[in-house]
Amino acid sequence: MGQTAATDIATIGRISAVPAILQVIRELTGLRFAAVARVTEESWTACAVLDQLDFGLQVGGELDVVTTLCHEIRAAHTSVVIDKASEDPLYRDHHTPRLYKFESYISVPVFRTDGRFFGTICALDPNPAQLKSSSIQSTMESFARMLALQIEAEENAQLTETALLQERETAELREQFIAVLGHDLRNPLFAISAGAEMLLRKHPDLAIEVRVRNILGSAQRATRLVDDVLDFARGRLGKGIPVNIQPCADLTEAVQQVVTEIRNVHPQRTIHASIGDLQGLPCDRARIAQLLSNLLANAVAHGDPAGDIEVIAQVEHDVLMLAVKNQGHIPEAVLPHLFQPYSRPSASTPQAGLGLGLYIASQIAQSHGGHLHVASTAQSGTLFTFSLPTA
């Protein structure tokens, strides 16, 4: 069986209406063998079979097409209907009824929607049957037209699925490359940072200290960019950002540390923090700190420089709430895309980073089973809220 025949068998097998069509033909005609066949110049191949005769043909079974009446049907493009082959003036001396031992037979051609011949829907039985004087032929020809539409729809669906699969595989390879590249970049960046720190400790020299600290700061920023790329790749590969959820004894301190670090980096900004008792909550401490750091960094970068930033962290009704509010305004059209990678509010000046901070924060929220929401108005500013059930 060739690849084309196997593909056609698979296509017919995915069309759920085919077994029902064969059963209806069985009940309408009384014939105990019915099939959908792929017919070419060389072969007759069963794509679907209803056999109550023990005829011996199964799906994938092949016949020499010249031994069948489908050879004539393929050439003439017309249906063949036989009530009693042994008395039929056209077929009583034909080799096919004698070879396959049938008296009653009906076969209608199936044409693809573009006019190409696909095969037949056929049925037969050793006993005679009244087929010509009924509406059976027109009914089966209607089934053939419906099957042609189903075949085209299924083939189009398979082409679309194949294209999507290829695109998905290409995207996964691309993102795997990004992940591998990120891992490979970590080692030299670590060496640069370690070397700079060693120079500062062991060879203090005011003349070079500024340069060494610049090197150290650049290496640390590059490391953070690499970490963002790795988290992005993990999220896009479909596995999500990994988290290690367990009771956290010092989440309050972790949140306070993030606020302190952002204040130290941006002393010109006013950041108010209201942090409740968060001890013992189940979460990934480092990832929650990363989420809050990304939200605060976004507020500093895109909020009103003259406005205050508010951080609220508390537990209410068994739900952890982390909220970051700034006085900036995000247009309503931008909000639905805000957590997509490389998305950032428009700005007149270039912004540092890759534009992955909010995307990574949303992925961390999802990995925890929580939710990250944003609301923004010109009057009240922009509020990011992370909520996580704790019970």
VONUDO-403600 format. One record per residue (C-alpha): x, y, z; residue in one letter. Coordinates in steps of 0.5 Angstrom, whole numbers, plus 2048, in hexadecimal, padded with zeros to 3 digits. Layout:
{rec {X, Y, Z}, "a"},
...
***
This chain:
{rec {800, 800, 800}, "m"},
{rec {803, 807, 7FE}, "g"},
{rec {804, 80D, 802}, "q"},
{rec {7FE, 810, 7FE}, "t"},
{rec {7F9, 80A, 800}, "a"},
{rec {7FB, 80B, 807}, "a"},
{rec {7FA, 812, 807}, "t"},
{rec {7F3, 811, 804}, "d"},
{rec {7F1, 80C, 809}, "i"},
{rec {7F3, 810, 80F}, "a"},
{rec {7EF, 816, 80C}, "t"},
{rec {7E9, 811, 80B}, "i"},
{rec {7EA, 80F, 812}, "g"},
{rec {7EA, 815, 815}, "r"},
{rec {7E3, 817, 812}, "i"},
{rec {7DE, 815, 818}, "s"},
{rec {7D8, 815, 813}, "a"},
{rec {7DB, 80F, 80F}, "v"},
{rec {7D9, 809, 813}, "p"},
{rec {7D2, 80C, 814}, "a"},
{rec {7D1, 80D, 80C}, "i"},
{rec {7D3, 806, 80B}, "l"},
{rec {7CE, 803, 811}, "q"},
{rec {7C9, 807, 80D}, "v"},
{rec {7CB, 804, 807}, "i"},
{rec {7CA, 7FD, 80A}, "r"},
{rec {7C3, 7FF, 80D}, "e"},
{rec {7C1, 802, 806}, "l"},
{rec {7C3, 7FD, 801}, "t"},
{rec {7C3, 7F6, 806}, "g"},
{rec {7CA, 7F5, 803}, "l"},
{rec {7CF, 7F2, 808}, "r"},
{rec {7D5, 7F5, 805}, "f"},
{rec {7D7, 7FC, 804}, "a"},
{rec {7DD, 800, 804}, "a"},
{rec {7E0, 807, 802}, "v"},
{rec {7E6, 805, 7FD}, "a"},
{rec {7EC, 809, 7FA}, "r"},
{rec {7EC, 807, 7F3}, "v"},
{rec {7F2, 809, 7EE}, "t"},
{rec {7F4, 806, 7E7}, "e"},
{rec {7F8, 800, 7EB}, "e"},
{rec {7F4, 7FF, 7F1}, "s"},
{rec {7EE, 7FF, 7F5}, "w"},
{rec {7EF, 800, 7FD}, "t"},
{rec {7EA, 800, 802}, "a"},
{rec {7EA, 806, 807}, "c"},
{rec {7E4, 804, 80B}, "a"},
{rec {7E0, 7FE, 80B}, "v"},
{rec {7DA, 7FB, 80E}, "l"},
{rec {7DA, 7F3, 80D}, "d"},
{rec {7D5, 7EF, 810}, "q"},
{rec {7D6, 7EA, 80A}, "l"},
{rec {7DD, 7E8, 80D}, "d"},
{rec {7DF, 7EA, 806}, "f"},
{rec {7E6, 7EA, 808}, "g"},
{rec {7E8, 7F1, 806}, "l"},
{rec {7EB, 7F6, 80C}, "q"},
{rec {7ED, 7FD, 80C}, "v"},
{rec {7F3, 7FE, 808}, "g"},
{rec {7F1, 7F7, 804}, "g"},
{rec {7F3, 7F8, 7FC}, "e"},
{rec {7F0, 7F5, 7F6}, "l"},
{rec {7F2, 7F5, 7EF}, "d"},
{rec {7EE, 7FA, 7EC}, "v"},
{rec {7ED, 7F7, 7E5}, "v"},
{rec {7E9, 7F1, 7E9}, "t"},
{rec {7E4, 7F6, 7EC}, "t"},
{rec {7DF, 7FA, 7E9}, "l"},
{rec {7E2, 800, 7EB}, "c"},
{rec {7E6, 800, 7E5}, "h"},
{rec {7E0, 802, 7E1}, "e"},
{rec {7DE, 807, 7E6}, "i"},
{rec {7E4, 80A, 7E6}, "r"},
{rec {7E4, 80B, 7DF}, "a"},
{rec {7DD, 80C, 7DD}, "a"},
{rec {7DC, 811, 7E4}, "h"},
{rec {7D5, 80E, 7E5}, "t"},
{rec {7D2, 809, 7EA}, "s"},
{rec {7D1, 802, 7E9}, "v"},
{rec {7CA, 7FF, 7EC}, "v"},
{rec {7C9, 7F7, 7EB}, "i"},
{rec {7C3, 7F4, 7EE}, "d"},
{rec {7C5, 7ED, 7EC}, "k"},
{rec {7CB, 7EC, 7E9}, "a"},
{rec {7CA, 7E5, 7E6}, "s"},
{rec {7C4, 7E8, 7E2}, "e"},
{rec {7C6, 7EE, 7E0}, "d"},
{rec {7C7, 7EF, 7D9}, "p"},
{rec {7CE, 7F3, 7DA}, "l"},
{rec {7D1, 7F0, 7E0}, "y"},
{rec {7CF, 7E8, 7DF}, "r"},
{rec {7D5, 7E6, 7DB}, "d"},
{rec {7D9, 7EB, 7DF}, "h"},
{rec {7DF, 7E8, 7E3}, "h"},
{rec {7DF, 7ED, 7E9}, "t"},
{rec {7D8, 7EA, 7EC}, "p"},
{rec {7DA, 7E3, 7EB}, "r"},
{rec {7E1, 7E4, 7EE}, "l"},
{rec {7DE, 7E8, 7F4}, "y"},
{rec {7D8, 7E4, 7F4}, "k"},
{rec {7D3, 7E9, 7F5}, "f"},
{rec {7CC, 7EA, 7F2}, "e"},
{rec {7CA, 7F1, 7F4}, "s"},
{rec {7CF, 7F7, 7F4}, "y"},
{rec {7CF, 7FE, 7F4}, "i"},
{rec {7D5, 803, 7F3}, "s"},
{rec {7D5, 80B, 7F2}, "v"},
{rec {7DB, 80F, 7F0}, "p"},
{rec {7DE, 814, 7F5}, "v"},
{rec {7E1, 81A, 7F2}, "f"},
{rec {7E5, 81F, 7F6}, "r"},
{rec {7E2, 826, 7F6}, "t"},
{rec {7E7, 828, 7F0}, "d"},
{rec {7E5, 822, 7EC}, "g"},
{rec {7EA, 81D, 7ED}, "r"},
{rec {7E8, 816, 7EE}, "f"},
{rec {7E9, 814, 7F5}, "f"},
{rec {7E6, 80D, 7F5}, "g"},
{rec {7DF, 80A, 7F6}, "t"},
{rec {7DA, 808, 7FC}, "i"},
{rec {7D7, 801, 7FA}, "c"},
{rec {7D3, 7FB, 7FD}, "a"},
{rec {7D2, 7F4, 7FB}, "l"},
{rec {7CE, 7EE, 7FD}, "d"},
{rec {7CE, 7E6, 7FB}, "p"},
{rec {7C6, 7E7, 7FB}, "n"},
{rec {7C2, 7EB, 7F6}, "p"},
{rec {7BF, 7F2, 7F8}, "a"},
{rec {7BB, 7F7, 7F5}, "q"},
{rec {7BF, 7FD, 7F4}, "l"},
{rec {7BE, 800, 7ED}, "k"},
{rec {7B6, 802, 7EF}, "s"},
{rec {7B8, 806, 7F5}, "s"},
{rec {7BB, 80C, 7F7}, "s"},
{rec {7C1, 808, 7FA}, "i"},
{rec {7C6, 80B, 7F4}, "q"},
{rec {7C4, 812, 7F5}, "s"},
{rec {7C5, 811, 7FC}, "t"},
{rec {7CC, 80E, 7FC}, "m"},
{rec {7CE, 814, 7F6}, "e"},
{rec {7CC, 819, 7FC}, "s"},
{rec {7D0, 815, 801}, "f"},
{rec {7D6, 815, 7FC}, "a"},
{rec {7D5, 81D, 7FB}, "r"},
{rec {7D5, 81E, 802}, "m"},
{rec {7DB, 819, 803}, "l"},
{rec {7DF, 81D, 7FE}, "a"},
{rec {7DE, 824, 802}, "l"},
{rec {7E0, 820, 808}, "q"},
{rec {7E6, 81E, 805}, "i"},
{rec {7E8, 825, 803}, "e"},
{rec {7E7, 828, 80A}, "a"},
{rec {7EB, 822, 80D}, "e"},
{rec {7F1, 823, 808}, "e"},
{rec {7F1, 82B, 80A}, "n"},
{rec {7F0, 82A, 811}, "a"},
{rec {7F6, 825, 811}, "q"},
{rec {7FA, 82A, 80C}, "l"},
{rec {7F9, 82F, 812}, "t"},
{rec {7FB, 82B, 817}, "e"},
{rec {801, 829, 814}, "t"},
{rec {803, 830, 813}, "a"},
{rec {802, 832, 81A}, "l"},
{rec {806, 82C, 81C}, "l"},
{rec {80C, 82E, 818}, "q"},
{rec {80B, 835, 81A}, "e"},
{rec {80B, 833, 822}, "r"},
{rec {811, 82E, 821}, "e"},
{rec {815, 834, 81D}, "t"},
{rec {813, 839, 823}, "a"},
{rec {815, 834, 828}, "e"},
{rec {81C, 833, 825}, "l"},
{rec {81D, 83A, 825}, "r"},
{rec {81B, 83B, 82C}, "e"},
{rec {81F, 835, 82E}, "q"},
{rec {825, 838, 82B}, "f"},
{rec {824, 83F, 82F}, "i"},
{rec {824, 83A, 835}, "a"},
{rec {82A, 837, 833}, "v"},
{rec {82D, 83E, 831}, "l"},
{rec {82B, 841, 838}, "g"},
{rec {82E, 83B, 83C}, "h"},
{rec {835, 83C, 838}, "d"},
{rec {835, 843, 839}, "l"},
{rec {834, 842, 841}, "r"},
{rec {83B, 83F, 842}, "n"},
{rec {83F, 845, 83F}, "p"},
{rec {83B, 84A, 842}, "l"},
{rec {83C, 847, 849}, "f"},
{rec {843, 847, 848}, "a"},
{rec {843, 84E, 846}, "i"},
{rec {83F, 850, 84C}, "s"},
{rec {844, 84B, 851}, "a"},
{rec {84A, 84F, 84E}, "g"},
{rec {847, 856, 84F}, "a"},
{rec {845, 854, 856}, "e"},
{rec {84C, 851, 858}, "m"},
{rec {850, 857, 855}, "l"},
{rec {84C, 85C, 859}, "l"},
{rec {84D, 857, 860}, "r"},
{rec {854, 856, 85F}, "k"},
{rec {857, 85C, 85B}, "h"},
{rec {854, 862, 85D}, "p"},
{rec {856, 868, 858}, "d"},
{rec {852, 86E, 858}, "l"},
{rec {854, 86F, 851}, "a"},
{rec {851, 869, 84E}, "i"},
{rec {84C, 868, 853}, "e"},
{rec {847, 86C, 84F}, "v"},
{rec {848, 867, 849}, "r"},
{rec {848, 861, 84C}, "v"},
{rec {841, 863, 84F}, "r"},
{rec {83F, 865, 848}, "n"},
{rec {841, 85E, 846}, "i"},
{rec {83D, 85A, 84C}, "l"},
{rec {837, 85E, 84B}, "g"},
{rec {837, 85D, 843}, "s"},
{rec {838, 855, 845}, "a"},
{rec {832, 855, 84A}, "q"},
{rec {82E, 859, 845}, "r"},
{rec {830, 854, 83F}, "a"},
{rec {82E, 84E, 844}, "t"},
{rec {827, 851, 846}, "r"},
{rec {826, 851, 83E}, "l"},
{rec {828, 84A, 83D}, "v"},
{rec {824, 848, 843}, "d"},
{rec {81E, 84B, 840}, "d"},
{rec {820, 848, 839}, "v"},
{rec {820, 841, 83D}, "l"},
{rec {819, 842, 840}, "d"},
{rec {816, 844, 83A}, "f"},
{rec {818, 83E, 836}, "a"},
{rec {816, 83A, 83C}, "r"},
{rec {80F, 83D, 83B}, "g"},
{rec {80F, 83D, 834}, "r"},
{rec {811, 835, 833}, "l"},
{rec {80A, 834, 837}, "g"},
{rec {80D, 831, 83D}, "k"},
{rec {80C, 838, 841}, "g"},
{rec {811, 83B, 846}, "i"},
{rec {813, 836, 84B}, "p"},
{rec {811, 837, 852}, "v"},
{rec {813, 834, 859}, "n"},
{rec {80D, 835, 85D}, "i"},
{rec {80D, 834, 865}, "q"},
{rec {80C, 838, 86B}, "p"},
{rec {810, 83E, 86B}, "c"},
{rec {812, 840, 872}, "a"},
{rec {815, 847, 870}, "d"},
{rec {811, 849, 86A}, "l"},
{rec {810, 850, 86E}, "t"},
{rec {817, 851, 86E}, "e"},
{rec {818, 84F, 867}, "a"},
{rec {812, 854, 864}, "v"},
{rec {815, 85A, 869}, "q"},
{rec {81C, 858, 866}, "q"},
{rec {81A, 859, 85F}, "v"},
{rec {817, 860, 861}, "v"},
{rec {81D, 862, 864}, "t"},
{rec {821, 860, 85E}, "e"},
{rec {81D, 864, 859}, "i"},
{rec {81D, 86A, 85E}, "r"},
{rec {825, 86A, 85E}, "n"},
{rec {825, 869, 856}, "v"},
{rec {820, 86F, 855}, "h"},
{rec {821, 873, 85B}, "p"},
{rec {81E, 879, 858}, "q"},
{rec {817, 875, 858}, "r"},
{rec {812, 875, 85D}, "t"},
{rec {810, 86E, 85F}, "i"},
{rec {80B, 86D, 865}, "h"},
{rec {80A, 865, 867}, "a"},
{rec {805, 862, 86B}, "s"},
{rec {807, 85B, 86D}, "i"},
{rec {803, 857, 871}, "g"},
{rec {805, 850, 875}, "d"},
{rec {806, 84B, 86F}, "l"},
{rec {80A, 846, 873}, "q"},
{rec {809, 83F, 871}, "g"},
{rec {805, 83F, 86B}, "l"},
{rec {806, 83A, 866}, "p"},
{rec {80A, 83D, 860}, "c"},
{rec {811, 83D, 85C}, "d"},
{rec {814, 843, 860}, "r"},
{rec {819, 845, 85A}, "a"},
{rec {814, 845, 855}, "r"},
{rec {80F, 849, 859}, "i"},
{rec {815, 84E, 85A}, "a"},
{rec {816, 84E, 853}, "q"},
{rec {80F, 84F, 851}, "l"},
{rec {80F, 855, 856}, "l"},
{rec {816, 858, 854}, "s"},
{rec {813, 858, 84C}, "n"},
{rec {80D, 85B, 84E}, "l"},
{rec {810, 861, 852}, "l"},
{rec {816, 861, 84D}, "a"},
{rec {810, 862, 848}, "n"},
{rec {80D, 868, 84C}, "a"},
{rec {813, 86B, 84D}, "v"},
{rec {815, 86B, 845}, "a"},
{rec {80E, 86D, 842}, "h"},
{rec {80A, 870, 848}, "g"},
{rec {80A, 878, 849}, "d"},
{rec {811, 87A, 84B}, "p"},
{rec {80E, 87F, 850}, "a"},
{rec {809, 87A, 853}, "g"},
{rec {809, 876, 859}, "d"},
{rec {809, 86E, 858}, "i"},
{rec {805, 86A, 85D}, "e"},
{rec {807, 863, 85F}, "v"},
{rec {802, 85E, 863}, "i"},
{rec {803, 857, 865}, "a"},
{rec {7FE, 854, 86A}, "q"},
{rec {7F9, 84E, 86B}, "v"},
{rec {7F2, 84F, 86B}, "e"},
{rec {7ED, 849, 86B}, "h"},
{rec {7F2, 844, 86A}, "d"},
{rec {7F5, 847, 864}, "v"},
{rec {7FC, 84B, 863}, "l"},
{rec {7FB, 851, 860}, "m"},
{rec {801, 855, 85D}, "l"},
{rec {800, 85C, 85A}, "a"},
{rec {804, 861, 856}, "v"},
{rec {801, 868, 855}, "k"},
{rec {804, 86D, 851}, "n"},
{rec {801, 874, 84E}, "q"},
{rec {802, 872, 847}, "g"},
{rec {7FD, 871, 842}, "h"},
{rec {7FC, 86B, 83D}, "i"},
{rec {7F8, 86C, 837}, "p"},
{rec {7F2, 867, 837}, "e"},
{rec {7F4, 864, 830}, "a"},
{rec {7FB, 862, 833}, "v"},
{rec {7F8, 85E, 839}, "l"},
{rec {7F6, 858, 836}, "p"},
{rec {7FD, 857, 833}, "h"},
{rec {801, 859, 839}, "l"},
{rec {803, 852, 83C}, "f"},
{rec {805, 850, 835}, "q"},
{rec {80D, 850, 833}, "p"},
{rec {811, 856, 831}, "y"},
{rec {80A, 85A, 833}, "s"},
{rec {80C, 861, 836}, "r"},
{rec {808, 867, 836}, "p"},
{rec {80A, 86C, 831}, "s"},
{rec {80F, 871, 833}, "a"},
{rec {813, 877, 830}, "s"},
{rec {819, 875, 833}, "t"},
{rec {81D, 86E, 832}, "p"},
{rec {81C, 869, 838}, "q"},
{rec {821, 864, 83B}, "a"},
{rec {820, 85D, 83B}, "g"},
{rec {81C, 858, 836}, "l"},
{rec {815, 85A, 838}, "g"},
{rec {814, 853, 83B}, "l"},
{rec {813, 855, 842}, "g"},
{rec {80B, 855, 842}, "l"},
{rec {80B, 84F, 83E}, "y"},
{rec {80F, 84B, 843}, "i"},
{rec {80B, 84E, 849}, "a"},
{rec {805, 84B, 846}, "s"},
{rec {808, 844, 844}, "q"},
{rec {80B, 844, 84C}, "i"},
{rec {803, 845, 84E}, "a"},
{rec {801, 840, 849}, "q"},
{rec {806, 83B, 84C}, "s"},
{rec {804, 83C, 853}, "h"},
{rec {7FC, 83B, 851}, "g"},
{rec {7FB, 843, 852}, "g"},
{rec {7F9, 848, 84E}, "h"},
{rec {7FC, 84F, 84C}, "l"},
{rec {7F7, 855, 84A}, "h"},
{rec {7F8, 85C, 848}, "v"},
{rec {7F4, 862, 848}, "a"},
{rec {7F5, 869, 846}, "s"},
{rec {7F1, 86F, 845}, "t"},
{rec {7F4, 876, 844}, "a"},
{rec {7F1, 879, 84B}, "q"},
{rec {7F3, 873, 850}, "s"},
{rec {7FA, 871, 84C}, "g"},
{rec {7FC, 869, 84B}, "t"},
{rec {7FB, 864, 850}, "l"},
{rec {7FE, 85D, 84F}, "f"},
{rec {7FB, 857, 854}, "t"},
{rec {7FE, 850, 855}, "f"},
{rec {7F9, 84C, 858}, "s"},
{rec {7FA, 845, 85B}, "l"},
{rec {7F6, 840, 85F}, "p"},
{rec {7FA, 83E, 865}, "t"},
{rec {7F5, 839, 868}, "a"},
***
